[in-house]
Amino acid sequence: MARRHMGLAAALVLGAQMGVTQPGAAPASVGTTVTGVQLVQRGDVPPGPATAPRPPAPSRLDPAVRDAGARLAAPFRLGNADGSRSCPFALKAEPAGPGLAVDFDRPACAIIAFSAQVVAWLPDPSGSLRLLNAQGRTVAEFTEGANGSFEALREGDGVYFLTNPSAADEDTEIKVDEVVGEWDLARQAGTPICRWTLLDQPATNGKGKALAIAAGCDPALLRFGPVAWDIEGGNILVRGDTDAAVIRFARQEDGGWARTPERGRPLLMNRP
């Protein structure tokens, strides 16, 4: 008789594990004890602690790309054309994600919206550099400009610069009295299309110094409404009647100035 009871108990346990019940009996559920055995279904086991997604593994870069990256890697400053929005932004030589590492304070750079997408960068064989998102797509492409800086034109957004702070510090030695006075503007050297005067007095809009335009200027040049000028990062900024209207001039080796980025239409500024 004892053996019969032990066999019946074992059958009950096995039947409960397989979802089989005796006629008229309620099915065993999770947590039900059958002859001292706690039944727990696999799918009902509480999950372990969630793990944060791992950052993408660094890609295997061509040695030539890494060498080019090492030459360009440096602390920069990322900013818009008129310098009203900027933040420190370092390019590193170590692999990270789809390219090489970037190092910047994301909350500080939040004023430049596209920076939120940037996770890496890569040098380009053309001499430019590209800021990349997590999928390796280009967020902004910067071409080399004057004084170790790089320039990017983002359609529908504006012009942005990566400026080398050490070069910018050297260029801040440009004095106002070096650039005040009359300047001729030309698409090609020797053929002026306008003349304006940079004045050493406050502009009426409160943004920099005043600018006077001579009669007879090319109307196409004046569409952005130049009203003020200033020196920023070693460049001359000429501001229009809206915050988005800015022309930046970089100093040339011959002592003149040229619009940067050129955008396919040169604009030179030289003394008469």
Helices and strands as residue ranges (DSSP letters): H 2-17, E 33-34, E 37-38, G 42-44, H 63-72, E 74-80, E 86-96, E 99-104, H 106-109, G 113-117, E 120-123, E 129-132, E 138-144, E 150-154, E 158-163, H 165-171, H 176-179, E 181-186, E 192-202, E 209-213, G 221-224, E 228-232, E 235-239, E 246-251, E 257-259, E 268-270
